């Protein structure tokens, strides 16, 4: 603001620059000068029609990407009328039972003009099938669809625990999605390899980084085993990291992530396409850092975390709302969260210079240390898999290795909170004002659950039962042939209004179910 | 005799960080802790509470389904004549906590609770038997 001209990047002659291998300083040379990050706000609750309204509000407020939160039954591949769905329908995301709901969800939204992210894992393939069927009904061909499917099943067993089928059967579905989108959906990101949930489940930053990249390597090996050349699918892999409160460590984590990914992709997996080497990521501020006490203070936490993501070079960002330690956000709270990003983007001028902390002795050292910690963990995982990261990740899940490490770190963090070593404002210190609970919270009535069950009953009544039964038979037949890609049968089933729960139970009869042996 | 506690995850919510941390906190406080694992129903929790002969049942809920599922667990237990107190921990707003107490929940542990507060709620519930 004093009129000093700014260079797009700073660094010594001959030193590493952004946009150059190994991309520690950023995937692109000019970073936010040429393109700001995408302000992608995660939303979903109630029925598809309720969420459609929220989506339109996000677009009106200047959000430029949609991100769909599904409710628990949908995430677990159950219909809204399943007994286990009781109390969960539309509760922490939108309920999608069939193509009819998918149509309502995106009604009036131009899917060729906006990118759509869908956070779903066990039923990722059936949901993608419904999404494609819905877009094609609306006249948008699959090759024009841009967006991201989370489709990261490994971290479900490790951290988020939304698993349905056993690991190897689930990995077959991941493989089918990657093969399908590589061939038919050139603008689609087939997997969003996610550390967010690993961190939320209690891991350290180094564990988040190491487990996520290890899972990434596992997917690369999976796709290569399926015969896909690495440079055909790797450019469409993306990442999703947590933006936690430990400011500099988070920035170092993103920098280390880019460097490790580039090196492994080039040296171990033989990628040559620049886009296969460039790690691009979405970030979300840390839900676990929010407090129910004095919730307005969460706006400050979220701003600091979002700034770390931006200083670390995120391509896309979701900021949490201040009320999320207690409920899904109100529209007002979600708007303030989006405004937080807009202040960082348009008022602070931090976007003028790429990797502004590059060259800091502290940040460079922290980047190296995080990388070293990650390499130690890669060696352990590789050893569990006798040299294969794919086998190592599956073995580590079956042996509770990942789950145990995450629980241990979560407990250690809790210990420092309880002893007062780690201060959380409002929770264990500075409690004056905690008695104020005047914040309005979003309350989702049980009416929406009834309404969704009613909508589902109507769909079941109106559809062609013969087509449904034929589509399910085809799906089961294809599922029993391990080399057949399941996407065509799933899209066919979606078009016949086979419900999500029916697709998943047809697959389940062939695949079986995963049961976790819990460890404390 | 140490207090015996069954900690349980009911329904589809897989967030298990809280339940695992709480299990260790209670164990460190000298209690005997049994964890059911994920995806339980009111029926399986009631059966486990009886089989394990516990003093307190703790439900961990982070998906917002506590208003539906927690009272169902209490109902199922009482219908079988099991009078063991039930406490709930998780993302429970203050207003919901009052309603849960009215529905027969013996104690509520909200977000941000310290280890001492967790132990105190379970001990108080155990003392009601």
Interface residues (C-beta under 8 A of the other chain):
Chain A: X72 X73 X75 X76 X78 X83 X84 X85 X86 X87 X88 X91 X92 X160 X161 X162 X200 X201 X202 X288 X291 X292 X293 X325 X326 X327 X328 X406 X407 X410 X411 X414 X417 X418 X424 X426 X427 X428 X437 X441 X444 X446 X516 X517 X518 X520
Chain B: X11 X12 X13 X14 X15 X16 X17 X20 X21 X23 X24 X25 X27 X33 X35 X36 X37 X38 X39 X41 X63 X64 X65 X67 X68 X69 X72 X91 X93 X94 X95 X110 X111 X112 X114 X115 X116
